[in-house]
Amino acid sequence: MDDFDVIFVPGQVDIVANLKTNKPIIYYTDGVVSLMIGYYWFGFSNRAIKEAKKVESLATNNASVNIFASDWARNAAVRDYSLNEDKTFVMPFGANISSNELENIGNKKNNSNKLNVVFSGVDWKRKGGQIAVDAIKAIRKKGYDVELTICGIKDLDNKIQNLPFVNYLGFLDKEKENQYRKYINTWKEVDLLILPTRAERAGIVFNEASGFGVPTLTTDTGGISNYVKNGVNGYRLPLSATGQEFADKLEEIIQNDELPSLSANAKKVYEESNSWDAWGKSIDVLLANL
């Protein structure tokens, strides 16, 4: 370790807990044990939970600096482990797409005649897929021509695939050029992301949407507030919101001609705080003051 000035460890709490060095340690994570139990993690014994908290306490107190992907995670860590707030920081994740893809992206324009909405996620149930479908059904009943592109789900029920307003893309592997291009082109073509997720630590997909100027409709849960800001780049509805309530919010966005401003703000959020370029600048400042 003598050859390094700083040790940066993303996510591997056990390594940070047992690391003995005189070099500064930066630990980066998107969750805290107390938040995960009954939210992301299920079926853990009390003994396992106690041990996990012990390891996390050792790690966060051993680190010179703790960085979290959301205020939700940071606040819990400070509370649970009595951390020095001056040594904790929030730096949202970026997007898993090349910045070159985001050049010359125009703002989305309000079009009450036709709207293309995308659902992007790999876990249909946890990401609230059925609620998204219900929302599009409901707004179409109001007379709006809205289509739903579904991306990321490997085995979608045929009943949903065959709905007249659904465009099913399946799972797209970004490591394969043809599938990556289809994913990128999808973002260029859609107007809005709908993701009524049941649990979310820090969804990178929100940043991918923002990078393309695509506003988001989602739920107010987990660390999402650092990624989707109400009235800025989208809206977070209560976790209890139904498909009908998502449809009502979507109609409100259309009627109030909000899509252009939400789109412009989405790109601004991405560029200023929710891209890896912005993350790198924040890290540079942190390192300069370490």
Helices and strands as residue ranges (DSSP letters): E 7-10, H 13-18, E 25-29, H 33-36, H 46-62, E 65-68, H 71-81, G 85-87, E 88-90, G 99-102, E 115-120, H 129-141, E 146-151, H 158-161, E 166-170, H 177-189, E 192-195, H 204-211, E 216-219, G 224-226, E 234-237, H 243-255, H 259-272, H 276-288
